[in-house]
Amino acid sequence: MSPDVILLSIGVIILIAGLLLYAAGKRGGLAITLLGGLWTIAMVIYYIYSNLGFYAAVGLNTSSAGPVVTTTLGFLILIIGIGVAVYVARRGGRK
């Protein structure tokens, strides 16, 4: 079994465990669900990139659009994460 499949399986297991905890009303279920979902999405994006040739044997393939796409995607995720953190901090962590 390839390492990609193993990592994807771990993400799906975490996602299912989080969903079960969230459905049972346990504390931290939503956080674990988000972690599993994001992990699974990240592995799917990696799998797509590796099949499209964005990755060379070691690192990014500089002759493809990989470095530009991954840098842009990473920057957008960073900005969204900062926005969410600022929103939660201003809200005071309360519902």
DSSP file (Angstrom, degrees, kcal/mol; ACC not computed):
  #  RESIDUE AA STRUCTURE BP1 BP2  ACC     N-H-->O    O-->H-N    N-H-->O    O-->H-N    TCO  KAPPA ALPHA  PHI   PSI    X-CA   Y-CA   Z-CA
    1    1 A M              0   0    0      0, 0.0     0, 0.0     0, 0.0     0, 0.0   0.000 360.0 360.0 360.0 135.8    0.0    0.0    0.0
    2    2 A S     >  -     0   0    0      1,-0.1     4,-1.8     4,-0.0     3,-0.3  -0.374 360.0-118.4 -77.5 155.0    1.4    3.4   -1.0
    3    3 A P  H  > S+     0   0    0      0, 0.0     4,-2.5     0, 0.0     5,-0.2   0.823 113.3  60.2 -60.2 -31.0    2.1    6.1    1.6
    4    4 A D  H  > S+     0   0    0      1,-0.2     4,-2.3     2,-0.2     5,-0.2   0.915 105.9  46.2 -63.2 -42.8   -0.5    8.4   -0.1
    5    5 A V  H  > S+     0   0    0     -3,-0.3     4,-2.4     2,-0.2    -1,-0.2   0.884 112.0  51.6 -67.4 -38.4   -3.3    5.9    0.5
    6    6 A I  H  X S+     0   0    0     -4,-1.8     4,-2.2     2,-0.2    -2,-0.2   0.933 111.7  46.0 -64.3 -45.8   -2.2    5.4    4.1
    7    7 A L  H  X S+     0   0    0     -4,-2.5     4,-2.0     1,-0.2    -2,-0.2   0.888 112.9  49.9 -66.0 -38.6   -2.2    9.1    4.8
    8    8 A L  H  X S+     0   0    0     -4,-2.3     4,-2.2    -5,-0.2    -1,-0.2   0.901 109.7  51.8 -64.6 -40.1   -5.5    9.6    3.1
    9    9 A S  H  X S+     0   0    0     -4,-2.4     4,-2.5     2,-0.2    -2,-0.2   0.894 107.3  52.3 -63.4 -40.5   -7.0    6.7    5.1
   10   10 A I  H  X S+     0   0    0     -4,-2.2     4,-2.5     1,-0.2    -1,-0.2   0.922 109.4  50.2 -61.6 -43.4   -5.8    8.3    8.4
   11   11 A G  H  X S+     0   0    0     -4,-2.0     4,-2.2     1,-0.2    29,-0.3   0.900 111.0  48.0 -61.2 -41.8   -7.5   11.5    7.4
   12   12 A V  H  X S+     0   0    0     -4,-2.2     4,-2.6     2,-0.2    -1,-0.2   0.891 110.8  51.5 -67.3 -39.2  -10.8    9.7    6.6
   13   13 A I  H  X S+     0   0    0     -4,-2.5     4,-2.6     2,-0.2    -2,-0.2   0.920 111.3  47.2 -62.9 -43.9  -10.6    7.9   10.0
   14   14 A I  H  X S+     0   0    0     -4,-2.5     4,-2.4     2,-0.2    22,-0.3   0.901 111.9  51.5 -63.6 -40.4  -10.0   11.2   11.8
   15   15 A L  H  X S+     0   0    0     -4,-2.2     4,-2.3    21,-0.3    -2,-0.2   0.927 111.9  45.2 -62.0 -46.4  -12.9   12.7    9.9
   16   16 A I  H  X S+     0   0    0     -4,-2.6     4,-2.4     2,-0.2    -2,-0.2   0.908 113.0  50.6 -65.7 -42.0  -15.3    9.9   10.7
   17   17 A A  H  X S+     0   0    0     -4,-2.6     4,-2.4     1,-0.2    -1,-0.2   0.907 111.2  49.1 -62.1 -40.9  -14.2    9.9   14.4
   18   18 A G  H  X S+     0   0    0     -4,-2.4     4,-2.8    14,-0.3    15,-0.3   0.901 109.8  50.9 -64.4 -41.7  -14.8   13.6   14.6
   19   19 A L  H  X S+     0   0    0     -4,-2.3     4,-2.6     2,-0.2    -2,-0.2   0.904 110.9  49.0 -63.0 -40.7  -18.2   13.3   13.0
   20   20 A L  H  X S+     0   0    0     -4,-2.4     4,-1.7     2,-0.2    -2,-0.2   0.917 113.3  46.6 -64.9 -43.0  -19.2   10.6   15.5
   21   21 A L  H  <>S+     0   0    0     -4,-2.4     5,-2.5     2,-0.2     4,-0.4   0.903 113.6  48.7 -65.5 -40.7  -18.0   12.7   18.4
   22   22 A Y  H ><5S+     0   0    0     -4,-2.8     3,-1.1     7,-0.4    -2,-0.2   0.912 110.6  50.2 -65.7 -42.4  -19.8   15.8   17.1
   23   23 A A  H 3<5S+     0   0    0     -4,-2.6    -1,-0.2     1,-0.3    -2,-0.2   0.829 109.4  52.1 -65.3 -30.9  -23.0   13.8   16.6
   24   24 A A  T 3<5S-     0   0    0     -4,-1.7    -1,-0.3    -5,-0.2    -2,-0.2   0.515 115.7-118.0 -82.3  -4.5  -22.7   12.5   20.2
   25   25 A G  T < 5 +     0   0    0     -3,-1.1    -3,-0.2    -4,-0.4     2,-0.1   0.692  58.3 157.4  77.9  19.0  -22.3   16.1   21.4
   26   26 A K    > < -     0   0    0     -5,-2.5     3,-1.5    -6,-0.2     4,-0.3  -0.471  49.4 -99.9 -78.0 149.3  -18.8   15.5   22.8
   27   27 A R  T 3  S+     0   0    0      1,-0.2    -1,-0.1    -2,-0.1    -5,-0.0  -0.455 106.6  21.2 -68.4 135.8  -16.5   18.4   23.4
   28   28 A G  T 3> S+     0   0    0     -2,-0.2     4,-2.2    -3,-0.1    -1,-0.2   0.394  85.0 118.6  88.8  -2.5  -13.9   18.7   20.6
   29   29 A G  H <> S+     0   0    0     -3,-1.5     4,-2.2    -8,-0.3    -7,-0.4   0.896  75.7  48.7 -63.1 -40.5  -15.9   16.8   18.1
   30   30 A L  H  > S+     0   0    0     -4,-0.3     4,-2.6     2,-0.2    -1,-0.2   0.903 110.6  50.7 -66.8 -40.8  -16.2   19.7   15.7
   31   31 A A  H  > S+     0   0    0      2,-0.2     4,-2.3     1,-0.2    -2,-0.2   0.906 112.1  46.8 -63.7 -41.5  -12.4   20.5   15.9
   32   32 A I  H  X S+     0   0    0     -4,-2.2     4,-2.6     2,-0.2   -14,-0.3   0.879 110.9  52.9 -68.6 -37.0  -11.5   16.9   15.1
   33   33 A T  H  X S+     0   0    0     -4,-2.2     4,-2.6   -15,-0.3    -2,-0.2   0.932 110.6  47.0 -62.0 -45.7  -14.0   16.9   12.3
   34   34 A L  H  X S+     0   0    0     -4,-2.6     4,-2.9     2,-0.2     5,-0.3   0.909 111.7  51.2 -62.4 -42.1  -12.4   20.0   10.8
   35   35 A L  H  X S+     0   0    0     -4,-2.3     4,-2.4     1,-0.2    -2,-0.2   0.939 113.1  44.7 -60.6 -47.6   -8.9   18.5   11.3
   36   36 A G  H  X S+     0   0    0     -4,-2.6     4,-2.4   -22,-0.3   -21,-0.3   0.893 114.5  49.0 -64.2 -40.6   -9.9   15.3    9.5
   37   37 A G  H  X S+     0   0    0     -4,-2.6     4,-2.5    -5,-0.2    -2,-0.2   0.927 113.7  44.9 -65.5 -45.2  -11.7   17.2    6.7
   38   38 A L  H  X S+     0   0    0     -4,-2.9     4,-2.6     2,-0.2    -2,-0.2   0.886 112.4  52.6 -66.3 -38.2   -8.8   19.5    6.1
   39   39 A W  H  X S+     0   0    0     -4,-2.4     4,-2.2    -5,-0.3    -2,-0.2   0.936 111.2  47.0 -60.5 -46.9   -6.4   16.7    6.2
   40   40 A T  H  X S+     0   0    0     -4,-2.4     4,-2.1   -29,-0.3    -2,-0.2   0.910 112.3  49.4 -63.7 -43.1   -8.4   14.7    3.6
   41   41 A I  H  X S+     0   0    0     -4,-2.5     4,-2.6     1,-0.2    -1,-0.2   0.915 110.3  51.4 -61.7 -42.7   -8.7   17.8    1.4
   42   42 A A  H  X S+     0   0    0     -4,-2.6     4,-2.3     1,-0.2    -2,-0.2   0.896 110.3  48.6 -62.3 -40.0   -4.9   18.4    1.6
   43   43 A M  H  X S+     0   0    0     -4,-2.2     4,-2.4     2,-0.2    -1,-0.2   0.874 110.9  50.3 -69.4 -35.9   -4.2   14.8    0.6
   44   44 A V  H  X S+     0   0    0     -4,-2.1     4,-2.5     2,-0.2    -2,-0.2   0.918 110.9  49.3 -66.6 -42.5   -6.6   15.0   -2.4
   45   45 A I  H  X S+     0   0    0     -4,-2.6     4,-2.7     2,-0.2    -2,-0.2   0.916 111.7  49.3 -61.6 -42.4   -4.9   18.3   -3.5
   46   46 A Y  H  X S+     0   0    0     -4,-2.3     4,-2.9     2,-0.2     5,-0.2   0.922 110.4  50.5 -61.7 -43.7   -1.5   16.6   -3.2
   47   47 A Y  H  X S+     0   0    0     -4,-2.4     4,-1.9     2,-0.2    -2,-0.2   0.918 111.9  47.4 -62.2 -43.2   -2.7   13.6   -5.2
   48   48 A I  H  X S+     0   0    0     -4,-2.5     4,-1.8     2,-0.2    -2,-0.2   0.935 113.2  48.5 -62.6 -46.4   -4.1   15.8   -7.9
   49   49 A Y  H  X>S+     0   0    0     -4,-2.7     5,-2.4     1,-0.2     6,-0.5   0.908 110.6  50.4 -61.3 -42.3   -0.9   17.9   -8.1
   50   50 A S  H ><5S+     0   0    0     -4,-2.9     3,-0.6     1,-0.2    -1,-0.2   0.866 111.7  47.9 -67.9 -33.6    1.4   14.8   -8.2
   51   51 A N  H 3<5S+     0   0    0     -4,-1.9    -1,-0.2     1,-0.2    -2,-0.2   0.777 108.2  55.0 -75.8 -25.7   -0.7   13.3  -11.0
   52   52 A L  H 3<5S-     0   0    0     -4,-1.8    -1,-0.2    -5,-0.2    -2,-0.2   0.507 119.0-109.8 -83.6  -3.6   -0.6   16.6  -13.0
   53   53 A G  T <<5S+     0   0    0     -3,-0.6    -3,-0.2    -4,-0.5    13,-0.1   0.673  78.1 131.8  87.2  17.9    3.2   16.7  -12.8
   54   54 A F      < +     0   0    0     -5,-2.4     7,-3.0    -6,-0.2     2,-0.4   0.783  65.1  62.1 -70.4 -25.2    3.6   19.6  -10.4
   55   55 A Y  B     -A   60   0A   0     -6,-0.5     5,-0.2     5,-0.3     2,-0.1  -0.848  69.4-158.3-106.5 136.9    6.0   17.6   -8.3
   56   56 A A        -     0   0    0      3,-2.2     3,-0.3    -2,-0.4     5,-0.1  -0.208  50.7 -78.0 -90.4-169.7    9.4   16.2   -9.5
   57   57 A A  S    S+     0   0    0      1,-0.3     2,-0.4    -2,-0.1     3,-0.1   0.891 126.7  20.4 -60.6 -38.1   11.2   13.3   -7.9
   58   58 A V  S    S-     0   0    0      2,-0.1    -1,-0.3     1,-0.0    -2,-0.1  -0.959 128.1 -27.3-133.3 115.6   12.3   15.7   -5.2
   59   59 A G  S    S-     0   0    0     -2,-0.4    -3,-2.2    -3,-0.3     2,-0.2  -0.282 103.0 -20.0  82.3-167.1   10.4   18.9   -4.5
   60   60 A L  B     -A   55   0A   0     -5,-0.2     2,-0.9     1,-0.1    -5,-0.3  -0.506  61.7-118.1 -79.9 145.5    8.4   21.0   -7.0
   61   61 A N    >   -     0   0    0     -7,-3.0     3,-1.7    -2,-0.2     5,-0.4  -0.749  24.1-160.0 -81.3 108.5    8.9   20.7  -10.7
   62   62 A T  T 3  S+     0   0    0     -2,-0.9    -1,-0.2     1,-0.3    -8,-0.0   0.648  84.8  63.6 -70.8 -14.2   10.1   24.2  -11.6
   63   63 A S  T 3  S+     0   0    0     -9,-0.0    -1,-0.3    -3,-0.0     2,-0.2   0.514  99.5  64.7 -87.1  -3.0    9.2   23.8  -15.3
   64   64 A S  S <  S-     0   0    0     -3,-1.7     4,-0.3   -10,-0.2   -10,-0.1  -0.453  98.3-101.4-106.7-176.6    5.5   23.4  -14.4
   65   65 A A  S  > S+     0   0    0      1,-0.2     4,-2.5    -2,-0.2     5,-0.3   0.401  91.7 105.8 -83.7   2.8    2.9   25.8  -12.9
   66   66 A G  H  > S+     0   0    0     -5,-0.4     4,-2.9     1,-0.2     5,-0.3   0.897  74.6  47.8 -52.8 -53.1    3.3   24.0   -9.6
   67   67 A P  H  > S+     0   0    0      0, 0.0     4,-1.9     0, 0.0    -1,-0.2   0.897 115.2  45.7 -60.3 -39.5    5.3   26.6   -7.7
   68   68 A V  H  > S+     0   0    0     -4,-0.3     4,-2.3     2,-0.2    -2,-0.2   0.930 116.2  45.0 -68.4 -44.8    3.0   29.4   -8.7
   69   69 A V  H  X S+     0   0    0     -4,-2.5     4,-2.8     2,-0.2     5,-0.2   0.934 115.5  45.7 -66.5 -46.8   -0.2   27.5   -7.9
   70   70 A T  H  X S+     0   0    0     -4,-2.9     4,-2.5    -5,-0.3    -1,-0.2   0.883 113.6  49.4 -67.5 -37.0    1.0   26.1   -4.6
   71   71 A T  H  X S+     0   0    0     -4,-1.9     4,-2.3    -5,-0.3    -1,-0.2   0.924 113.6  46.3 -65.9 -43.8    2.4   29.4   -3.4
   72   72 A T  H  X S+     0   0    0     -4,-2.3     4,-2.4     2,-0.2    -2,-0.2   0.927 114.1  47.7 -64.0 -45.4   -0.9   31.2   -4.3
   73   73 A L  H  X S+     0   0    0     -4,-2.8     4,-2.3     1,-0.2    -2,-0.2   0.911 112.6  49.3 -62.7 -43.2   -3.0   28.5   -2.7
   74   74 A G  H  X S+     0   0    0     -4,-2.5     4,-2.2    -5,-0.2    -1,-0.2   0.891 110.4  50.5 -63.1 -39.9   -0.8   28.6    0.5
   75   75 A F  H  X S+     0   0    0     -4,-2.3     4,-2.4     2,-0.2    -2,-0.2   0.907 110.4  49.5 -65.0 -42.2   -1.0   32.4    0.6
   76   76 A L  H  X S+     0   0    0     -4,-2.4     4,-2.5     2,-0.2    -2,-0.2   0.908 110.8  49.6 -63.7 -41.8   -4.8   32.3    0.3
   77   77 A I  H  X S+     0   0    0     -4,-2.3     4,-2.4     2,-0.2    -1,-0.2   0.896 110.6  51.2 -63.7 -39.5   -5.1   29.7    3.1
   78   78 A L  H  X S+     0   0    0     -4,-2.2     4,-2.4     2,-0.2    -2,-0.2   0.932 111.0  47.1 -62.0 -47.0   -2.8   31.9    5.3
   79   79 A I  H  X S+     0   0    0     -4,-2.4     4,-2.4     2,-0.2    -2,-0.2   0.909 113.1  48.6 -63.1 -43.1   -5.0   35.0    4.7
   80   80 A I  H  X S+     0   0    0     -4,-2.5     4,-2.5     2,-0.2    -1,-0.2   0.913 111.4  50.7 -63.4 -42.2   -8.2   33.1    5.4
   81   81 A G  H  X S+     0   0    0     -4,-2.4     4,-2.4     2,-0.2    -2,-0.2   0.897 110.4  48.3 -62.5 -41.4   -6.7   31.6    8.6
   82   82 A I  H  X S+     0   0    0     -4,-2.4     4,-2.6     2,-0.2    -1,-0.2   0.914 111.3  51.3 -65.3 -41.6   -5.6   35.0    9.8
   83   83 A G  H  X S+     0   0    0     -4,-2.4     4,-2.3     2,-0.2    -2,-0.2   0.911 111.2  46.9 -61.4 -43.2   -9.1   36.4    9.1
   84   84 A V  H  X S+     0   0    0     -4,-2.5     4,-2.6     2,-0.2     5,-0.2   0.915 112.2  50.6 -65.2 -42.5  -10.7   33.6   11.0
   85   85 A A  H  X S+     0   0    0     -4,-2.4     4,-2.4     1,-0.2    -2,-0.2   0.911 111.8  47.0 -62.8 -42.7   -8.3   34.0   13.9
   86   86 A V  H  X S+     0   0    0     -4,-2.6     4,-2.5     2,-0.2     5,-0.2   0.909 112.1  51.0 -65.2 -41.5   -9.0   37.8   14.1
   87   87 A Y  H  X S+     0   0    0     -4,-2.3     4,-2.0    -5,-0.2    -2,-0.2   0.930 113.1  44.7 -61.0 -46.3  -12.8   37.2   13.9
   88   88 A V  H  X>S+     0   0    0     -4,-2.6     5,-1.4     1,-0.2     4,-1.1   0.895 113.1  51.2 -66.5 -39.7  -12.7   34.7   16.7
   89   89 A A  H  <5S+     0   0    0     -4,-2.4    -2,-0.2    -5,-0.2    -1,-0.2   0.902 112.2  46.1 -65.3 -40.6  -10.4   36.9   18.8
   90   90 A R  H  <5S+     0   0    0     -4,-2.5    -1,-0.2     1,-0.2    -2,-0.2   0.843 109.6  54.4 -70.1 -33.2  -12.7   39.9   18.4
   91   91 A R  H ><5S-     0   0    0     -4,-2.0     3,-0.6    -5,-0.2    -1,-0.2   0.732 110.4-125.5 -73.2 -21.4  -15.8   37.8   19.2
   92   92 A G  T 3<5 -     0   0    0     -4,-1.1    -3,-0.2     1,-0.2     3,-0.1   0.576  48.4 -80.0  88.8  10.2  -14.2   36.8   22.4
   93   93 A G  T 3 <S+     0   0    0     -5,-1.4     2,-0.3     1,-0.3    -1,-0.2   0.579  99.9 120.9  74.4   8.2  -14.5   33.1   21.8
   94   94 A R    <         0   0    0     -3,-0.6    -1,-0.3    -6,-0.2     0, 0.0  -0.701 360.0 360.0-104.0 156.7  -18.2   33.1   22.9
   95   95 A K              0   0    0     -2,-0.3    -1,-0.1    -3,-0.1    -3,-0.1   0.428 360.0 360.0 -90.2 360.0  -21.2   32.1   20.9
